[in-house]
């Protein structure tokens, strides 16, 4: 007898397994798609499969091999629309992760302000470096 | 950096801090706080104004929020405060004051001219008082701009001087340095208050000039 499933692996079960075991009760913890205990092999697409072939220019940066990096960089979209799209995507990623949440905290906006301070320092560095050894400021 | 002045970044950056609230029942905390603040400001500004004055709501509210943000951001280290530049404050004050004046002169000319003479003045004093009131009217844009500039510049200057003094004194007389740092703490609190108050005063006076004229 295979041990019963914990949590909500129900959607991925084959019909035979669903008939053998009663459907699991309402999960007491957040359901995850992966089963909590090893189950007999069933044809599901887990992370053991070979990566799906994707054209080079659409691959994410973390999937690009080191040797392909210059080619990947050359094939990116550097038109104004492309750069605008990249900025928009980066902004949305940050915004949706840190700010647009129900209980966002002080950290989301503090990171933006800290970045602003750093960029202001870098922007005015050529002016500030003269203050280092000056006797009277 | 690259020949672009820092004022460009410091003018564009506040736009990043105010995301437009999405289409939800309950927004993020940041959006909720900003909407509450905006509601408070708009209510306070629009209560004394009549129906025509409500057309100025967007202008005055956005001015208030912009000045508030720019002043407060200028208190962070290494940032640039655009409102310390007299040119920018005059560019804000002069056209807005002129707009209130011209609105009054255009829509209610006799009433806006009548503001030059307060009620119940004794008759011999009338010519002198009209001259005085005209001068005070014409000096308003100058006063608006210079007030904002001077307050912010003076505050920044005091902070710079006192912090330099306390850093220079620290190896010599640590006790005096600690005293100076206490002064610096109080000054910083004052600066935060001044930053907010100055924005408020600017917009308040503008709305006052508007009430008389609209």
Interface residues (C-beta under 8 A of the other chain):
Chain A: X95 X99 X100 X101 X102 X103 X104 X105 X108 X109 X112 X113 X116 X117 X119 X120 X121 X122 X123 X124 X125 X126 X128 X137
Chain B: X1 X6 X9 X10 X13 X16 X17 X19 X22 X26 X27 X28 X29 X30 X31 X73 X76 X77 X78 X79 X80 X160 X164
